[in-house]
Amino acid sequence: MNAKRPLIAVLTGAGISTDSGIPDYRGPNGLWQRDPKAQELVTIGPYLADSDVRRRSWQLRRETGALGAEPNAGHLALVELERSGLPVRVLTQNVDGLHQRSGVPERKVLELHGTAHRVQCVRCRVRTPMAEALARVEAGEPDPACLDCGGVLKPCTVMFGEMLDERVLAQAAAIAQNCDLFLAVGTLLQVHPAAGLAQVAVDHGATLIVVNAAPTPYDEAAAEVIREPISQALPPLVRRIVAGDLG
């Protein structure tokens, strides 16, 4: 009789995508350190109330170029982990879609904070590609409105002040409760409820490994804390996991 294969949950944050050229928000060199006012660009109240905030937000999306980013060695290491045959689920706080683009099957990725690849009208709820909205910005529309009803367009991401999708969060919680190994990668574990998934995993007996440049509130609960750059740290860590050599 075959032994049960361990379920691996991987929670990823902005830190895994910085080597793809996508800036993080909270890190030492993050966007909010450089411009503390930038947080209002991703906060639903100011975004809906102030057209100037929306214009600045659209310009930020243009400048970051997230839609054209390519997966890095950290993303590819998780593809290697998934293809090893071990049961893997990726729970990501990121909205860049790089896990799917790198090769992790869509059904194995839960986007806790939504996706930046589509926009939604807050009035009629129609969804359209982000690339089309950005093309309108490039063509001279600083705050493109919904073409169907004229309503405000926002990315299909969970902004500050908005609730996470309850169904997605419930799926993530179930994975955290049932996993044997929980990797927290590139996240400060400060944004809840997503950050609390690490505690859920530990409370249900999972081994926690933290891979992040800066300390997190869960470091003391971790069996291992890795401070190396993620693109360098994840490939050897994945090889150890696949080999069953975590010490």
C-alpha positions in Angstrom: 0.0 0.0 0.0 1.4 3.4 -1.0 2.1 5.9 1.7 0.1 9.1 1.5 1.9 11.8 -0.4 2.2 15.1 1.6 0.1 18.0 0.5 2.1 21.1 0.0 0.6 24.6 0.2 2.6 27.6 -1.1 1.5 31.1 -0.1 3.2 33.6 -2.3 3.4 37.4 -2.0 5.0 40.3 -3.9 8.5 39.2 -3.1 8.4 36.3 -5.5 7.7 38.7 -8.4 10.2 41.5 -7.8 12.9 39.7 -9.9 10.3 39.9 -12.7 10.4 43.7 -12.5 7.2 44.1 -10.5 7.8 46.3 -7.5 6.5 45.2 -4.1 4.5 47.6 -1.8 5.8 47.0 1.7 9.4 45.9 1.4 12.4 48.1 2.3 12.5 49.4 -1.3 8.8 49.0 -1.9 6.5 51.5 -3.6 5.0 52.7 -0.3 8.4 53.5 1.1 9.2 55.7 -1.9 5.7 57.3 -2.0 3.6 56.8 1.1 0.6 58.4 -0.7 0.6 55.6 -3.3 -1.5 53.4 -1.0 -4.6 55.4 -1.9 -4.2 54.3 -5.5 -5.2 50.8 -4.4 -7.8 51.8 -1.8 -11.4 51.5 -2.9 -12.7 54.6 -1.2 -10.3 57.2 -2.7 -10.3 55.3 -6.0 -14.1 55.6 -6.5 -14.4 59.1 -5.1 -11.5 60.9 -6.8 -10.9 61.0 -10.6 -7.3 62.3 -9.9 -6.6 59.1 -7.9 -7.9 57.0 -10.7 -5.7 58.9 -13.3 -2.6 58.3 -11.1 -3.6 54.7 -10.6 -3.9 54.2 -14.4 -0.5 55.8 -14.9 1.1 53.5 -12.3 -0.3 50.5 -14.1 1.2 51.7 -17.3 4.6 52.3 -15.7 4.9 49.0 -13.8 4.3 47.0 -17.0 3.0 44.0 -15.0 1.1 42.6 -17.9 4.4 42.1 -19.8 6.4 40.6 -17.0 8.0 37.2 -17.3 8.3 34.5 -14.7 11.6 34.2 -12.9 13.5 31.4 -11.3 11.3 31.4 -8.2 8.1 30.9 -10.3 9.9 28.2 -12.3 11.0 26.4 -9.2 7.4 26.0 -8.1 6.6 24.6 -11.6 9.3 22.0 -10.9 7.7 21.2 -7.6 4.3 20.7 -9.1 5.6 18.5 -11.9 7.4 16.3 -9.4 4.1 14.5 -8.7 3.7 15.9 -5.2 0.3 17.4 -4.5 0.8 21.2 -4.7 -1.5 24.1 -4.4 -0.4 27.7 -4.8 -2.3 30.4 -2.8 -1.1 33.7 -4.1 -1.6 37.2 -2.9 -0.2 38.4 -6.2 -2.4 39.6 -9.1 0.1 39.3 -11.9 -0.8 35.8 -13.2 2.9 34.7 -13.3 2.3 31.4 -11.6 -0.1 30.3 -14.4 2.2 31.9 -17.1 5.2 29.9 -15.7 3.3 26.6 -16.1 1.4 25.9 -12.9 -2.0 24.6 -13.9 -4.8 27.2 -13.4 -6.8 24.8 -11.3 -3.9 24.6 -8.8 -3.6 28.4 -8.3 -5.9 30.4 -6.0 -5.7 34.1 -6.6 -6.7 35.4 -3.2 -6.6 39.1 -4.3 -7.9 38.7 -7.8 -6.2 39.4 -11.1 -4.8 42.5 -12.7 -5.4 41.1 -16.2 -9.0 42.1 -16.3 -11.0 45.2 -15.3 -14.6 45.4 -14.1 -17.2 48.2 -14.3 -18.4 49.0 -10.7 -21.9 49.9 -12.1 -22.8 47.2 -14.6 -20.2 44.6 -13.5 -19.1 43.8 -17.1 -15.5 42.5 -17.3 -13.0 43.2 -20.1 -9.3 42.8 -20.6 -6.9 45.1 -18.8 -4.9 45.4 -21.9 -7.8 47.1 -23.7 -8.2 49.6 -21.0 -4.4 50.4 -20.9 -4.5 50.8 -24.7 -7.1 53.5 -24.2 -4.9 55.2 -21.6 -2.0 55.1 -24.1 -4.3 56.7 -26.7 -5.0 59.6 -24.4 -7.8 58.7 -22.0 -6.5 59.3 -18.6 -9.4 57.7 -16.8 -11.2 55.3 -19.2 -14.8 54.7 -18.4 -16.9 51.6 -19.1 -17.8 51.5 -22.8 -21.1 49.9 -22.0 -22.6 52.2 -19.4 -20.0 54.9 -18.6 -19.3 53.6 -15.1 -15.9 53.6 -13.3 -13.5 50.8 -14.3 -11.4 49.1 -11.6 -9.0 46.2 -11.9 -10.4 42.8 -10.9 -8.3 42.9 -7.8 -9.2 43.2 -4.2 -8.4 46.7 -3.2 -7.9 47.8 0.4 -11.3 48.4 1.8 -12.8 45.5 -0.1 -13.6 42.0 1.1 -11.9 38.9 -0.3 -14.1 36.5 -2.3 -15.5 34.2 0.5 -15.5 31.1 -1.8 -11.8 31.6 -2.7 -10.9 32.2 1.0 -12.8 29.1 2.1 -10.9 27.0 -0.5 -7.6 28.5 0.7 -8.5 27.8 4.4 -9.4 24.2 3.6 -6.0 23.7 1.8 -4.2 25.3 4.8 -6.0 23.0 7.2 -5.2 19.8 5.3 -1.6 20.5 4.1 1.4 18.8 5.5 3.9 21.5 4.4 3.2 25.2 4.2 5.7 27.5 2.4 5.3 31.2 2.9 7.3 32.8 0.0 7.9 36.5 -0.5 5.3 37.7 1.9 5.6 39.7 5.1 2.5 37.8 6.4 0.9 41.0 7.5 -2.1 41.4 5.2 -5.1 39.5 6.6 -6.9 37.3 6.2 -4.4 35.8 3.7 -1.5 36.0 6.2 -3.5 34.1 8.8 -3.4 31.0 6.5 0.1 30.3 7.9 -1.3 30.1 11.4 -4.2 27.9 10.2 -1.6 25.5 8.7 0.5 25.4 11.9 -2.5 24.9 14.1 -3.4 21.8 12.1 0.0 20.3 12.3 1.7 21.5 9.1 5.4 22.2 8.9 6.0 25.9 8.1 8.9 27.2 6.1 9.3 31.0 5.6 11.3 32.3 2.6 11.4 36.1 2.8 14.0 38.9 2.9 12.6 40.5 6.0 11.3 39.1 9.3 7.6 38.1 9.6 5.3 37.6 12.6 5.4 33.8 12.0 9.1 33.3 11.9 9.2 31.8 15.4 6.5 29.2 14.4 8.6 28.2 11.4 10.7 25.0 11.2 13.0 26.9 8.9 13.4 30.6 7.9 15.4 31.4 4.7 16.5 35.0 4.1 18.2 34.5 0.8 16.8 36.2 -2.4 13.8 34.1 -3.5 15.1 33.3 -7.0 18.2 31.9 -5.4 16.5 30.2 -2.4 13.5 28.4 -4.0 15.3 26.1 -6.5 17.5 24.3 -3.9 14.6 24.3 -1.4 12.3 22.6 -4.0 15.0 20.0 -4.8 15.2 19.2 -1.1 11.5 18.9 -0.8 11.3 16.6 -3.8 14.1 14.5 -2.4 12.4 14.3 0.9 15.4 16.0 2.6 14.1 18.7 4.8 16.1 17.5 7.8 
